[in-house]
Amino acid sequence: MNALFRIALASAWNRRSALLLMALSIALSAFLLLGVSRVREAAHESFSASVSGTDLIVGARGSGLSLMLYTVFHIGDATQNIDWKSARWLAAHPAVAWALPVSLGDSHRGFPVLATEADYFKRFRYGADMSLRIVEGRAFDEVFDVTLGAEVAKKLGYRLGDRVVLTHGSGLDGGIEHADKPFAVSGILAATGTPVDRTLFISLAGMEAIHLDWQAGAPVAGMSIGAQFVKKFDLTPRNVTGVLVGLRSRAHVFAMQREIAAYREEPLMGVMPGVALDQLWQVAQGGERALLLVSLAVAAVGLAGLVATLLAGLDARRRELAILRSVGAGPRRMVLLLLIEGLGVTAFGILLGWVSLCGVLALAGDALQAGWGIALQPFVPGLAQWWLIAGLLAAGLLASLLPAWRAYRLSLADGLLPRI
């Protein structure tokens, strides 16, 4: 058997140029398959960690997915707000460690505006329990301060102190601007790769201030309260979109859910972010499956090339195989020789693909984390990746069967007699 391996190695080295091209083709297949598999896992992890450390998201009773989309991803519209008294009840509950009320509805040049308390920047977590970080300035502490997400500041070119005019509604349908009450940029957040990057943050008092002279979603005719006068009014919000809740003990999450559902003052619901995010991920799986299918197609092309190369090489190796037969190597050994070569090229290609992938991730991992919120670093293959590797090896073995079968059928005379 050792002699057979040495012969296979010597034969492969003699044809190293062609086999190296095939190994590169298989390496590309392995690179894509393992890469897509790892991206799928990391994207799922990052998607599920868009908000972490929050035990419940409380809002008006309705669709839990809609509440999650609106309060975390800032997509869609809230069907109904909840009373400020309900938010205060949650904050004062003995099982609650902290409660962050959030209010949405306005925008700025297509980016959503989220009104909340300054504790949001201390309490909100994403990814692997990572906290928000302000890289320039400070969090809002005045009525007309605004703190910008990284993408907002970058795309719109804002600096500290710049004036920002908010728009009522999403702004996509030509909403009315709050031009009489501009905000000043007080701080800019570090990139997180989450919806935070696309959000402008103001205080709840600021949200109330710009709507003092509004009623039922429209400005009151003939009424205008200037920015210099807003502090004379009570800026306590009357209602909010929802409340992010952190419990003293996660063991109480189901009991708290039941208590919220039984709240008598108004119909409420408490959604566990992890459960809702998993449901959302099921909706988004079509794209990742398409990527996997493309990778499998590339792998099939690479393996087809392996078959073609081995078959094409048989003609050039007829005399070599015949000489091996003449010195006592039987047909089965010829088959085994071809299988060893095919499996060796496949294994080398897979190893090369994995090493290349780890190299790319080592160089681009931080940029992917900042830009896309996907934590990708060099990795040791997990169970899912080992199944893919086993599948590639099995496919490489099967791809070698046809050339091996042809080598088995070659007669001794066929290789030794000159071809006319």
C-alpha positions, -999 to 999 in steps of 0.1 A, spaced: 0 0 0 29 24 8 44 17 -26 10 26 -42 9 59 -24 44 67 -35 36 59 -71 4 81 -69 24 109 -54 52 106 -81 26 105 -109 7 135 -95 39 155 -92 47 146 -128 14 161 -138 14 189 -112 4 218 -135 -29 202 -146 -37 189 -111 -28 222 -95 -54 239 -117 -80 213 -106 -70 217 -70 -75 255 -73 -109 249 -89 -119 227 -59 -104 252 -35 -127 278 -49 -156 255 -44 -146 248 -9 -140 285 -2 -175 293 -14 -192 264 4 -175 269 37 -177 307 34 -214 307 27 -220 282 56 -200 303 80 -217 335 68 -251 319 73 -242 310 109 -226 344 116 -255 363 100 -280 343 121 -260 350 152 -257 387 144 -293 390 133 -304 374 166 -280 397 185 -294 430 169 -306 436 204 -291 416 233 -295 420 271 -331 430 266 -355 405 281 -388 419 268 -401 444 244 -435 458 256 -460 474 233 -496 476 224 -512 442 219 -510 430 183 -483 414 162 -451 406 180 -431 406 148 -444 441 139 -435 454 173 -400 439 169 -396 453 134 -406 487 145 -388 491 178 -355 473 169 -352 475 131 -373 507 127 -392 493 98 -429 498 92 -453 518 114 -466 513 149 -503 505 149 -508 520 183 -488 536 211 -490 528 248 -498 552 276 -470 569 295 -485 556 328 -480 520 315 -443 528 308 -439 541 343 -457 511 358 -431 489 340 -402 509 353 -415 507 389 -422 470 388 -401 451 414 -390 425 389 -377 451 364 -341 462 366 -345 489 339 -370 501 314 -363 522 283 -393 539 267 -389 545 230 -409 567 206 -408 566 168 -426 583 140 -404 611 127 -375 609 103 -347 629 87 -339 625 50 -351 589 50 -334 579 83 -357 571 113 -357 592 145 -359 574 178 -368 593 210 -357 578 243 -339 584 275 -301 591 278 -298 557 296 -304 541 262 -267 544 254 -257 526 286 -283 499 286 -288 489 250 -267 460 239 -260 443 206 -239 414 194 -220 395 221 -232 419 249 -215 449 232 -225 484 244 -229 515 223 -199 538 221 -199 575 213 -168 584 193 -174 621 190 -192 645 214 -217 633 239 -251 618 243 -281 642 241 -288 661 273 -307 692 260 -341 693 245 -329 700 210 -298 678 210 -295 649 186 -271 620 186 -264 604 152 -258 568 142 -225 562 123 -241 558 89 -263 589 92 -232 610 101 -212 595 73 -237 596 45 -250 631 53 -216 645 63 -227 659 96 -203 672 122 -208 682 159 -229 714 162 -245 710 127 -282 718 125 -307 691 117 -344 696 108 -366 666 114 -396 656 93 -429 644 106 -435 608 94 -411 587 73 -404 616 50 -408 593 19 -442 608 11 -432 644 15 -439 649 52 -440 683 69 -407 695 84 -403 708 119 -383 737 105 -391 760 134 -374 737 159 -340 725 145 -317 701 165 -280 704 170 -257 674 166 -243 666 201 -226 633 194 -219 606 169 -219 568 177 -194 542 166 -204 519 138 -222 487 150 -235 471 118 -270 472 133 -301 495 127 -285 518 153 -262 531 126 -291 544 105 -309 561 134 -310 596 149 -315 597 187 -333 625 205 -348 629 240 -385 621 247 -388 658 257 -374 668 223 -401 646 206 -428 663 227 -413 698 220 -416 696 182 -452 685 185 -464 710 210 -482 729 182 -494 698 165 -526 678 170 -538 646 154 -506 643 133 -509 678 118 -499 713 128 -526 734 144 -536 763 121 -526 797 134 -506 782 163 -468 783 165 -446 778 196 -410 788 190 -381 768 202 -372 794 228 -405 789 246 -408 751 247 -393 747 282 -422 766 296 -444 737 288 -447 702 304 -426 680 281 -435 647 297 -447 624 269 -483 613 269 -475 580 251 -446 561 236 -442 534 210 -429 507 233 -406 499 262 -374 478 262 -373 460 295 -344 443 314 -354 420 343 -335 415 375 -337 377 368 -344 361 334 -361 333 353 -391 357 358 -395 364 320 -426 342 316 -442 354 348 -437 389 337 -451 382 302 -483 369 319 -485 399 342 -482 423 312 -508 404 293 -532 407 323 -525 444 328 -560 461 331 -553 497 322 -547 489 285 -541 459 263 -503 452 263 -480 424 252 -444 415 261 -423 400 233 -391 381 239 -366 394 213 -349 361 208 -381 343 199 -393 370 176 -359 373 159 -359 336 152 -393 339 136 -380 368 114 -350 347 104 -373 320 90 -387 346 66 -352 357 55 -338 322 48 -347 323 10 -316 344 2 -291 323 21 -305 291 5 -300 307 -29 -264 314 -20 -259 278 -9 -273 266 -42 -249 288 -62 -220 274 -41 -231 238 -47 -232 246 -85 -196 259 -84 -186 228 -65 -202 206 -91 -183 224 -119 -151 220 -100 -156 182 -96 -167 179 -132 -133 195 -141 -116 169 -119 -133 141 -139 -124 157 -172 -87 161 -162 -84 125 -150 -101 112 -181 -79 133 -204 -48 122 -185 -56 85 -191 -46 87 -227 -12 102 -218 -8 76 -191 -17 44 -210 19 33 -212 26 41 -176 -4 21 -164 5 -8 -188 40 -9 -173 26 -11 -138 3 -39 -150 33 -57 -165 52 -57 -132 23 -73 -113 -1 -45 -105 -36 -59 -110 -67 -40 -123 -79 -34 -87 -46 -16 -79 -50 5 -109 -85 15 -97 -71 23 -63 -43 44 -77 -68 66 -96 -90 69 -66 -61 79 -44 -51 106 -69 -86 120 -72 -92 119 -34 -58 135 -28 -65 164 -52 -99 169 -36 -85 169 -1 -57 193 -10 -82 216 -27 -105 217 3 -75 224 26 -64 252 3 -99 267 2 -103 266 40 -68 282 46 -76 309 20 -110 316 36 -94 320 70 -68 344 55 -95 366 40 -115 366 72 -84 376 92 -79 406 69 -115 416 64 -132 405 96 -132 438 114 -145 457 83 -173 432 80 -182 436 117 -183 474 113 -200 476 80 -224 447 81 -226 437 118 -215 402 110 -187 388 133 -165 367 110 -131 356 121 -108 326 111 -125 295 124 -122 258 130 -148 239 110 -179 231 131 -204 203 126 -221 220 96 -188 226 79 -175 191 85 -206 177 68 -198 199 38 -162 188 38 -173 151 40 -197 157 11 -169 173 -10 -146 144 -3 -173 119 -11 -181 137 -43 -144 138 -52 -142 100 -46 -172 94 -68 -158 118 -95 -127 95 -96 -147 64 -102 -153 69 -140 -116 74 -148 -108 45 -124 -133 22 -142 -117 31 -176 -83 23 -162 -96 -10 -150 -108 -19 -185 -75 -11 -202 -57 -43 -212 -20 -48 -209 -16 -50 -247 -36 -18 -252 -9 2 -234 22 -16 -247 13 -18 -284 19 13 -305 -13 31 -315 -20 34 -352 
